[in-house]
């Protein structure tokens, strides 16, 4: 199974360590197409070795080839929102993870109100990992 993991890059990297841990966990279960999202070397300016057009084309190809999408949506991101919309249009199963105790932001109604998204409010990363396992198992 191939999973597209979405998390904020240019929208802010304050949750990068969280992405890294979730991607490590996820990659022990499935193929993660977007492991770079958790990379500590990527800052808010994004990837340096590809143009914006190349990133867009690559990411769209990954989205199309993915069996499912998992997005950490606590930190608002235009890119993640776009990816979620495209994944929905492509008919991909989608899990959105939101840190329940977050004082950073309120979850967009476009995510929490979308019944095509499986939205999960977690209180710690172990809780999020349990939901990831449940989501993956529901697709098998």
C-alpha positions as CSV (number, residue, x, y, z in Angstrom):
1,X,0.0,0.0,0.0
2,X,1.2,3.5,-0.9
3,X,0.3,6.4,1.3
4,X,0.7,10.1,0.6
5,X,1.5,11.9,3.9
6,X,0.7,15.6,3.9
7,X,2.0,18.2,6.4
8,X,2.8,21.9,6.3
9,X,6.1,22.9,4.7
10,X,5.9,26.5,3.6
11,X,3.0,27.2,6.0
12,X,5.4,26.6,8.9
13,X,7.6,23.8,10.1
14,X,6.9,24.0,13.8
15,X,5.3,20.5,13.7
16,X,8.1,19.0,11.6
17,X,9.3,16.7,14.5
18,X,5.7,15.4,14.8
19,X,5.6,14.7,11.0
20,X,8.9,12.9,11.3
21,X,7.7,10.6,14.0
22,X,4.4,9.8,12.3
23,X,6.2,9.1,9.0
24,X,8.7,6.8,10.7
25,X,5.8,4.9,12.3
26,X,3.8,4.8,9.0
27,X,6.8,3.7,6.9
28,X,7.1,0.6,9.1
29,X,3.6,-0.4,7.9
30,X,3.3,0.9,4.3
31,X,5.2,2.7,1.6
32,X,5.2,6.5,2.3
33,X,5.6,8.5,-0.9
34,X,6.3,11.8,0.8
35,X,8.9,11.0,3.5
36,X,10.5,14.3,2.8
37,X,7.7,16.1,4.7
38,X,9.3,15.0,8.0
39,X,12.8,15.8,6.9
40,X,14.6,18.1,9.3
41,X,16.6,19.7,6.4
42,X,13.5,21.2,4.8
43,X,12.6,24.6,6.2
44,X,9.7,26.9,5.5
45,X,11.3,27.9,2.2
46,X,10.7,24.3,1.0
47,X,12.8,22.1,-1.2
48,X,15.8,23.9,-2.8
49,X,16.7,21.5,-5.6
50,X,13.4,21.6,-7.5
51,X,11.4,24.4,-9.0
52,X,7.8,25.0,-7.8
53,X,6.5,23.5,-11.1
54,X,8.6,20.4,-10.6
55,X,7.3,20.0,-7.0
56,X,3.7,20.5,-8.2
57,X,4.1,17.9,-11.0
58,X,5.9,15.4,-8.7
59,X,3.4,15.7,-5.9
60,X,0.4,15.4,-8.2
61,X,1.9,12.2,-9.6
62,X,2.4,10.9,-6.1
63,X,-1.2,11.8,-5.2
64,X,-2.5,10.0,-8.2
65,X,-0.5,6.8,-7.5
66,X,-1.3,6.8,-3.7
67,X,-3.8,4.3,-2.3
68,X,-4.7,6.7,0.5
69,X,-3.8,10.1,2.0
70,X,-3.0,10.9,5.6
71,X,-2.7,14.5,6.5
72,X,-1.6,16.2,9.7
73,X,-3.7,19.3,9.6
74,X,-3.0,21.0,13.0
75,X,-0.9,23.7,11.3
76,X,-3.0,25.4,8.6
77,X,-1.3,25.1,5.1
78,X,-2.6,26.2,1.7
79,X,-0.6,23.3,0.1
80,X,-2.1,20.7,2.4
81,X,-5.6,22.1,1.8
82,X,-5.0,21.8,-2.0
83,X,-3.7,18.3,-1.6
84,X,-6.8,17.3,0.3
85,X,-9.1,18.8,-2.3
86,X,-7.2,16.9,-5.1
87,X,-7.2,13.7,-3.1
88,X,-11.0,14.0,-2.6
89,X,-11.5,14.6,-6.3
90,X,-9.4,11.6,-7.1
91,X,-11.5,9.5,-4.8
92,X,-8.7,8.6,-2.3
93,X,-9.5,7.5,1.2
94,X,-8.4,10.4,3.5
95,X,-7.4,10.5,7.2
96,X,-7.0,14.0,8.7
97,X,-5.2,14.1,12.1
98,X,-5.6,17.2,14.3
99,X,-4.0,17.7,17.6
100,X,-6.9,18.2,20.0
101,X,-5.0,20.3,22.6
102,X,-3.7,22.7,19.9
103,X,-4.0,26.3,20.8
104,X,-2.3,27.1,17.5
105,X,-5.4,27.1,15.3
106,X,-8.9,26.0,15.0
107,X,-9.6,23.3,12.5
108,X,-11.1,24.6,9.2
109,X,-14.8,23.7,8.7
110,X,-13.8,22.7,5.2
111,X,-12.0,19.8,6.8
112,X,-14.0,19.0,9.9
113,X,-17.3,19.4,8.0
114,X,-16.3,17.2,5.1
115,X,-18.0,13.8,5.6
116,X,-15.6,12.2,2.9
117,X,-12.7,12.8,5.3
118,X,-12.0,10.7,8.3
119,X,-11.1,13.4,10.8
120,X,-9.5,12.4,14.0
121,X,-8.7,14.6,17.0
122,X,-5.8,13.1,18.9
123,X,-4.2,14.1,22.3
124,X,-0.7,12.6,21.8
125,X,1.2,10.9,19.0
126,X,0.5,7.4,20.4
127,X,-3.2,8.1,20.1
128,X,-2.6,9.3,16.5
129,X,-0.6,6.2,15.7
130,X,-3.5,4.0,16.9
131,X,-5.9,5.8,14.5
132,X,-3.4,5.5,11.6
133,X,-3.3,1.7,12.2
134,X,-7.1,1.6,12.3
135,X,-7.3,3.6,9.1
136,X,-4.8,1.4,7.3
137,X,-6.5,-1.8,8.5
138,X,-9.8,-0.5,7.3
139,X,-8.4,-0.3,3.7
140,X,-7.1,-3.8,3.6
